[in-house]
Amino acid sequence: MRLHFFPPALPGETPRQWRSLGAAVLRVLAVWLVSTLTLLVLAGLLPDVRLQSSDGDSATFIASTAAIGAAVFGLLGAVVWPVLVRALLLVPALVLGTLVFFLNGSLLWLALSLVPYGGGSADPGTAVVVAAAMSAASSATGTALAVRDDGAYRRRLARLADRRRRREGLGPVPRTPGTVFLQLDGVGHGVLREALAGGPDGSPPLMPTLAAMHGTTHRLTRWRTDWPSQTGASQLGILHGSNRDVPAFRWYEKEPGEVLVSNRPSGAAELQRRAVEFTGDRGLLAQDGASRGNLFSGGAGQVALVVSVAARRGRENRSRAGYVAYFSDPANATRTAVSFVAEVVREVAQSTRARLRGERPRVPRGGLYPLIRAFATVVQRDVVVAAVLGDVFSGRGAVFADLVAYDEVAHHSGPRGRDVRQVLRRLDRSVALIAKAAQRAPRPYRIVLLSDHGQSAGETFRGCYGLTLEDLVRVCCGLPVSRRVGRTPSGAEARAAARAALHRPEDGAPDEERTPSRSAGPVVLASGNLGLVSFPDVPGRMSREQIDKRHPSLLRTLADHPGIGFLLVHSERHGPVVLGAGGAEHRLEDGEITGADPLAPFGPCAAEAVLRTAGFRNVPDIVVNSAIDTGTGAVHAFEQQIGSHGGLGGEQNEAFLFFPRALSDPADGAERDGTEADGKEAAGAELVGAERVHAVFRRWLAESAGTAVPASRTPGGPADTGDPDTGGPDPERDGERPAARPA
């Protein structure tokens, strides 16, 4: 039971405000009654909970004991929990989620012990169960009653938002629309279109909330990702306006001799620092913004579950504040714990069914994966959605949140597998919850949905050919192949969030994986169907001629392999060159093609995307892109993933924007293709690249605020960062935010 106290009416308040205060008192009494009844029922069912003395007491005496115990429990929760939350700020978030149950049970045990006439007691272990049930029942009751008085709740939210804004020097809540950007990680444009359409048999859409918005208030368009097509590059470009020098999800940097990984806090912080330094701008969310569940902060003053700041220690690190705020409510902890266990059981059942049916393609789904999946589809989703609800209720100007559930499951079950359909349904419910909350917020909101990339299906490279890309490279170099089965990282965003929640922000990789020996041979890394080969003993980028001289068979063997689509190398005479099977070449600078164009199967934008990446200062010596089946769009991941992204080929390069009709067309200012849409699909030129999406989002924020689009800073100019590491204010501040209430 949690008691929520409303501020007393001030002199001069209208009778309607007095009625709202009276309704609040009635809600508290109703919650108290439900909590009391729950305690009575559980005392009758569980032998270790006692509400009467050993000599026996009357029913009235037992009821009064339960009522007093429930009241004391509620008061202790209202008074003690805020203190405990502050005291436990540095406890790992997932540990806090478990600790909440024991702390809640301790409060109930203490409450029963404080009953004046000593009639109540409970076994400590049983008290944990009873306290969880009471918290869940009282929370459900309070929510059900509160939604019947939206006016009073909205006015309270407005007062809290105004108070926060005055403290932060922002003035009162503006009446102009705020914007919520929800990133559905990994959901491709094609997958979303199918989810919005009903089945051929007349079945309803898989995502009914989004389908209803599509038919009335929102439009859908596609945008094409950069090369690489992965969250690190896309989100950095969207939030900070530049993803230069990000050639993959993980890559080897020769100067420091280290592997940089986008989802490690150290790597994310370094990428954000570089982007802020290059653009001279803090980011998309610098003005009254909040970043939730992302790799990067976007310059937001309010961050929660953001990887780029997760490595910070001390109270100035507010990235984990979202976990603390969420799990500080025992009802949230109870609901999430039950859903977590159910998701683990669901994954075990689904993977067993796939194995028994002999489904192909298939990858191993044992070990820690069921726990990682449950974290992504339950814990991360619940915490991020709760944080967004709090931001909306507080009237923040811009919120950007990433929901990683689909991406995690699709890596192991495929982009269109039966398993991901359930995930899409639950994501739809999350969007519905946020949309309903926006209707009760102290300011209007525009909800923009987007994805950072899609996913392409296909058997893994190892599954098709019996060896890994690293094995193939080492054989061509005349080096021994390790017989040890290596661990292939997967579920990138979910694993990063889970490690941060456990206070293990770095993934514990051995030193030889982070800083490979310069004498151990080539460093071969994978990012989906994108492979990267670097020779650490050669400073700078190794040229095609140098590679041919040292390893004469390497480039030709790789280019002729049936599982490889093309290679990118640098020629001393011709600059960046793409190599294909049978001696085919495509010189990117002058456009000269020898033989069949190796880039033709990858679409009309492939040459431009590859040329852009070829200009990065840290591009590896050899970049390998897997082959594509032009009939099905299938690719071969160099990792253990049957749904992958990172390179070129298939639906991984087709992300989406789902935006209100009140906003301008994303293609405004760009050359249009002259095609007409059906009224639901936005017409105009296709957006290409995350940096273009960043410019569109800046324009939309300016439109919502009723101001001119801010001019871009000169690249490389001085950055107004406030914080040299993250581009956000220093220290980051926690604004006063009411507890998130389900709508």
N, C-alpha and C positions, 0 to 999 in steps of 0.2 A: 504493500500500500504506500503510495506517494501522495502527500498532500500538497496541492498547488495553491498558494495564497495570492489573492488579487489585491492590488493596492486599494486602500480605503478611499471612499468618495471624498472629494474636496468640497469646501464651501462653495455654493453657487452651482453645483452640478445639478443636472436636470433629473426629474423623477425617473426617466428612462435609465440613467446611469445607476440610480439607486436600485432599480429593478434588476439590472445586470449584476450588481453586487449581491442582491438576494439570490439570484440564480446561481452564482458562484458558491454561496454558502450551502444551497440545496445540493449542489453537485458534490461538495465535500462530504455532506451527510450521507448521500447515496453511496459514495465510495466506501465510507466507513462501514455502512451496513453490509455491503457485499463482502468486504474484507472480514467482518465479524462472522458472517454466515459461512464463508470459506473455512475459517478457522474451526468453527463448530463441526462442520462436516468432516474435515480431516481428523479432528480429535476423536470423532466417533469411529473412523476407519483405521487409524493408526494407533497401535497400543502404546507407543512411546511418547505420545502427546497427551498430557493430562491437564484438565481444566477444573478439577475438583480435588478436595482433600481426600486422604485415604479413608476417612470415615463416611464419605459420601455427602453430596450437597444437593440442594434442590435445583430444579431446572432453571429457576430465576437466577440463582447464585452462579450457576455455570455460564448462563448467557451473559451476565454482567462481567464475569471474569474474561470471557472472550471479547466482549466489547471494549473493556479497559485495555486488554492486551493488544487488540488491533489498533486502538487509538495511540497507545504508547509507541507501538511499532511504526505507525505513520509519522508521529512527531519526531521520533529518532531518525527516520529516513529523511524527513524534510530538513532537519538541523544538522545531522551528522554526515550525510552523504556529500554535501559540497566540500566539507573539510577533508573527507577521505579522498575525494577526487584530486584535490590539490596535493595531498600527501603522496599519492600513488602516481603522480604524473610521469615519473621516470621508470615505472614498472613496465616491462614488456607488455604490449597491448593484449596479446592473446593470453598471456598469463593473467592479466587483469580480468579478462572475460571469465576465466575460471574462478579467480579469487572473489569476484562479485558474489557468487553463490554462497561461499563460506562467510563472507562478511555480512551478507543479508541474513543468513541463518543465525549468526552471532547476535545481530540486532533483535531478532525475534526471541531468541533465548533470553537476552537481557530484558526485553519488554515483558515477557511472562514472569521473570524474576522480580520485576518492579511492581507487579500487581500488589496492592497494599495488604491484602489478607492472605497472600501466599498460596492461592489455590491452583496456580498454573505452573507447569514445568514441561520441558521437552528434552528428549535426548539430542545431543548436539548434531548428530548425523541426520536425524529425522527433521530437526529444525530447518536444515538447509532445504529440504524438499517442500516443507510447509511454507516457508518464506517465499520460495520461488512461485508456488501456486498462488499465494495471496497477492504477490506483486503483479502477476499476470492478470488475475481476475480484477483487481482494482484498476489496473491500467486500461483494460478493455472497457470497464464501466465508465471511467472518466472520459475516455475518447468518445464513447457512444453518446454520452450526455453533452459533451462540449460541442460536438458538431451541430447540435440543435440551436446553438446561440452564436452564430458566426459573427454577428455584429459586435458583440462584446469582445469576442476573441480578436477580431480585426482591430478594434480600437486599442486593445492592450498591446498588440504587436506594433501598431503605429507609435505608441508611446515609447516602447522599448527601442524601436528603430531610431526615433528622433533623439533619444538619450544617447545612443551609441554614436550617431553622427555628430552630435554636438561635442562629445568627448574627443572625437577624432578630427574636429575642426572642419567637418563637411557640411554643416548646416542641416536644416530639416530634410526629411525624405522628399525628393522631388516627385512631381506628378508625371514626369516623363517615363516612358517604359524602360524597365530593366531588361536584361537579356540573359537567358540561361542557355549555355552551349552544352549539350549532352553528347558525348562521344560514345557510340556503340562500337567498341573496339573490334575490328576485323570483319564487320558486317559489310559485304560487298553490295554494290548497286543492284546487281541482279538478284541476289538473295533477298534484299528488302522489297523489291518489286513483287517477287513471288509471295512474300509474306503479307503484302497489302492486298493481294488479289484472292478472291474466293476460289475454292477448288472447282475442278470441272464438273464434279458431282453436285454442285450447289452448296458445298460446305462453307462455313464462314471463314473469313480471313484468319490467318495465324496470329496476326497482330491487330486486333479489332480497334484499339484506341488510335493507332497510327493510321489505320485505314479510314476511320471516320474523319480524322484531321486532313488526310489527303484529299478527301472528297469535298471539303468545305474551306478550311482555313490555310492549308499548307500546300506547297509545291515541292516536287522532287526533281533533282538534277544530278548529273554525274560529274565527278571531277577525276582527272587522271593523276596518279601519284608520280613521284619522282622515281629514279633508280638510285638507291634502293627503295623498295616499297615496304617500309616497316615503321613501327610506332616511333622509334627514336627520331628518325629523319622527319617524318610527317608532323609529329607534335611539336618538335623544335621549330620547324618552319611556320606552323600555324600560330603558336604562342609567341614566338620571338622574332618572326619575320625573316629568318635566315637559317638554312640547314647546310650551308657550305661546309665542305671538308668532313661530311658524314658519309663515307662510302658504303657502310653496311651497318648491321646491328652490332657486330663485334669485329675489330680489325687490329692489326699489329702496327704500331707507330715506331718507326725505326729510330728516331732521334732519342727518345727516352728508353727505347728497348722494351716497351710494355704493350700488353694487349688492353685496349680500351673497349669497355662494354657499356652500351647505352643504358642498361637498366641497373647498373651498380651505382650507388650514390656518388662515389668518386668520379665515375665516368659521366653521369648525368650532370653533376655540378660543373665539371670542366667544359662540357658541351654548352651548357647554358652561359657560362662565363665568356666563352668564345663568341657566342651569338650576340650577347649584349655588347661586347667590345666592338664587334664588327658593325652592328647596326647603329650603335650609339643611342639605343632606346631600351627602356626597361622591359617592355613587352605589352601584349594585348590587354592584360588585366591590371595595368598600373593604376588606373583610376577607379577606386572603390571596388576592386575586384577580389574574387576568391578562387583559389585553385584547389580542386578536390580529386584525389586519387590519380594524379598525373605524374609523368616523369619529370616535368618541369613546372616552374611556378608561374611563368608568364608575367612576372613582376608584381604578382598579387600581394597585397598587404596581409591577406588571410590565407593560410595554407593548411591543409590537412592531408595526410597520406601522400605527400609529394616526395618522390625519390631523391630529387636533387638536393634537398635539405635534410634528408633522413640521417646523414652521417654526423650532423651537428649534435653536440652534447650540451646538456644543461637546459635551463628553462627558456633560453632563447630559441630552442628548437620546438616550434609549434606544429611540426608536421604530423605528429602523432596525437594531436589534440582531438582529432575526430574520433579516434578509438576511445579515448578516455571519456569524452562527452557521451558517446553512445553506450558504452558498457557501464557507465555510472548509473544507468537506470536498470535495476534488476529485471524488470519485465523484458527489456530489450535483450539482455543476456539470456534469459530463459528461452525466448522465442528463437533467437539465433542458434543457441546450442542444440535445440531440438531439430531445427532445419539442417544444421551442419551434419548431425548424425544421419539424418534421413538421406542427405545427398551422398554421403560416403557409401551407405548401403545401396543407393540407386546406381552409383558408378560401378560398384563391385558386381551387381546383378547385370548391368548392361555390358560390361566387358566380358563377363562369363558367357552371356548369350552370344556375343559376337564370336567368341572363340569356339563355342560348341557348334555354331552354324558354319564355321569355316569362312567367315566373311573376309573378302580381300578388296582393297588393301587393308592391312591391319598392323598396328605397332603395339609393342608392350605397354600395358597400362597398370603395372603393379607398382611395388615400392611405395614411395610417398605420393604418387600421383593422385590417388583418391582423396587424400587430405588437401593437396594443392587445388584440385578441382572444387572441393567443397568450400575452400577458402574463397576462391574466385567467384563462385556462383551464389554464395550465401553471405559470408562475412564481409568481403569487400563491397559487394552490392548493397547490403543493408547499411553499412557505415557511411558509404558515399551518398546514398540517397538521403539518409538522415541529415548529413551535413548540408546537402543542397536544400532540403526543406528548411533548415535553420537559416540559411542565407536568404531564401525567398521571404520567409517570415520577417527577416530583419531588414528587407528592402535594399539589398546590395545591388549595385549598378550592373555588374557583370560577373557571371559564375561560369566556370568551365570545369566539367567533371568527366571522368573516364570510367566506363563500366566495362570490365575486361572479361566478363563471363563467357560470352560467345567465342571470343578468340581462343581462350584456353581450351574449351571443349572441342572446338572445330579442329584444332591441331591434332587431336587424338581420335576423333570420331568422324572427321570429314566435314566440309562446309555445308553439306546438305543431308547429313546423317539424321537418323531418328532422334538421336540424343540432343542435337542442337535445336530441334523444334521446340522442345520443352524449355530450353534456355530462352529462345526468342519470345515465347509466351510470357515468361516471367519478366523479361526486359520490358515488354509492352505494359505490364501492370505497374512497373516502376515509373514509366513515363506517365501513365495515367495518374499515379499518386502525386507526382510533381505538378502535373497540369492542374489538378484539383486544388492543390495548395496555392498555386499561383492565383487562382480566383479569389482567395481569401487574404492575399498579401496586401501590405499597406501601399503598394504601387502596382500598376499593371506590368505584366511580363510578356516578353516574346520568347518562345521556346524554339531553339534551333537544334536539330539533330544532325549529326555528321558521323562519318567513319574516317579512320586514318588510312585504311587500305582494305582490300578484300582478301580472299583466300582462294588459292588454286588447289584442286584436288590432285591426287596421283600417288602411285607407289613410290616409296623412297628409292634413292639411287642405290643404296646398299641392298634393298629388297629385290631390285631388278637385276643387278649385276654381281651381287655377292661380294663386293668390296666397297670400301668408303673412298671418297675423293682423296683423302690423305694417303690411303694405301696406294692408289693409282699414281699419285705424284711421286711418292717415295720409290716405287718400283722404276718409274721412268728416270729417276735420278740415280739409280743404282744403289739405293739405301735399303737396309733391312726394314721389314714391316713388323710392327709390334704385334705380338699374339694376344696382348691384353685387350679385352673388350672395353673400349673407352666409354665414359659417361657423356651422353649427349644432352646438353641443357635444352629445355623446352619450356613452354608456358611462361615466356619471358616476363610479361608484366605481372602476372599473378605471383610468380616466385619472388620477384623483387618486392612486391607489397607484403608478402608473407614474411620475408626475411626482415624487413623494416619493422614489422609488427612484433617480431621476436627479439628485437635489438640485435639482430645479426645482419646488418645492412649489406655487407659484402658476402659473397657466396661461398667463402671458404675454399676456393680453388687453390691447389698447390702452387708454390712459388714458381715452379717451372712452367705452369700454364699462364701465369700473369706476366712473368718476365722470362721468356724462353731463352735458352742458351744460344749464343750466336754461332756456336760450333755444332749444334745438334741437327743441322739440316733445315730445310724449308719449314716455315710456319704455315700450316694449312688450317683455315677457319671456315665455318659455315654460317650462313644467315638464310635459312630457308633453302630455296633453290639457287642461292647465290654463294659461290665459293671464292675464297681469297687465298692467294699464294704469295708469300713474302720470303725473301732470302735475307735473313738478319745480318749475315756477315758482309753484305755489300751495302755501303752507305748510299743513300738516295735511291731514286727509283731505277731499277735494273732495266735496261733496254732490251728490246727483242733480240738485237744482235748479240748482246752479252749472254742472254739466256741460251740462244742457239749454240754459242761457242762453248759454254760450260756443259750444257745438257742437250746435245743435238736432237734427241728424239722426244723431248718433253712436250714442246708446243704442238708438234704435229700429231703425237699420240693423243693428247687431250682433245684437240680440235676434231679429230676423226672418230672419237668415241661416240657411239650411238646415243648415249645418255647426256651428251653435252651439246648445247646449241651453238654457243660461240664463246670466244675468248677476247678479252680486251688487253692489249699490250701497247707499249710505247716504242715506236721506231725512231732511231736517230735521224733517219732521212725523211720520214713521212709523218712523224708525230703519232697521235693515237690511231691504232689500227685494230679492226675487228677481224678475227680469224675464224673461218668456218671449215666444214668438212671438205675434203677433196681439193685443198689448196685455195678455197674461196677467201677473198679478202674484201674489206670495205674500209677505205681510207676516209676517216671522218672529217678531216680538215678540207680536202679538195673534193670529196664525194666520189672519187673514182672507185669502181667496183670491178673485181676480177672474179669471174665465175658467178655462181648463184649467190645473191646477196644473203649473207648469214643473218641479217636483221629482218628480212622480209616476213618471216613467220610471226614476228613479235609486234607487228602493227606499224602504222605510219609515223608514230611519235618516237619510235625506238631509237633512231639515229640521234635525234636531238637530246634525248635523255642520257644516252651513253656518252655523247660528246661532253655534256655538262659535267658528268661525274669524272670523266677523264681529266678534267682540268683541276680537280682537287689536289691539294698539295700532298695529301697522305694516302693517295690511292695505291693499293698494293701493286707488286710487280706484275702479277697476273690476276685478272678477275675472270671468273668462270661463271657462266649462266647455263643452267640445265637446258636440255631440249624441251620442246613443247609438242604435244600432239595437236595439230591444228584443227582436227575434227572435234575433239572433246575439250581442249584447253588444259589437258592434264600436263603436269610438270613433275620433275623428280627432285624432291628435297634432299639436300645433303645432310640433313638432320633426321631424327626419328619422328617425322611428322607426315601424316597423310593429308593434312590441310596445311598449306604453307604459304609464306609470303616473304619477300626480301629481294627478289630479282624481277625479271621481266617474264611475262607469259601468263595468259589466262586472266581470270577475274581478280587476281590479287592487285592488279593495277587500276581497278575501277571502284573507287570509293564514291560516297554519295553525300549530298547536302539536302536536307529536308527542312524547309524554312517557311515562315509566314508569308502570305501573299502581300502583307503590308510593307514588306521590305523590297528594295529594288532588286532587279534581276542581277544575279552574280556576273553575268556576261556584260553588263553595262561598261562601256569604255573599251571593250575588246571587239575584235572583228567577229561579226556574226556569221554563222554558217548558212543562214537563209532558210533553215528548216522551220516548219511549224509544229507546235506541240498540240496535245489533246486538251490543253487547258489545265492539266494537272502536272504535266512534265514541263519544266521550264525550258523555253526555247533559247537559242543563242549559241555563241561559241562555247566550246567545251573548256572548262578550266583545266589547266595543266600545272601541277606543282603546288606544294604546300605554301610556298611564299605568296602565290596568287590568292590562295584561300585566306591567308592572313590579311591581305589588302582588302578583300571583300568584307571580312569580319570587322575591320576597322571602319569601313564605310558604314556598315550596318549599325555599329555602336554610335557613330556620329549622327546617323539618321534618327536613332531612338532618342538621343540626347538633344536633338534639334540644333546641332552645331555643325560647323564646317568640318570636313574630313581633315584630320591632322596631317600636316606635311611630313613626309618621311625624312628622317635624319640622314645626313651624308654618311655612307658606309665608312667605318673606320674612325668616325668622329668621336668626340668625347661623349661618354654615356652618362646620363643622369641616373645612376644606379642606386644610390643610397647604400647598397651593399655590393661590394666588389665581387663577391662570389656568386650571388644568385640573381642580382638585378631587382631584388625586392627590398622593402624597407628594413632597416636594421636598428633595433631588434624587431622581429615580426610581432604583431600585437593580436591579442584575442579580443574581438569586440564582444559586447554583451549580446547574447543571442538566446532567445527562448528555446526551451526544449522542443525538439521536432515532434509534431503531433500528426499522426496519420490522418489524412483527409478522408 
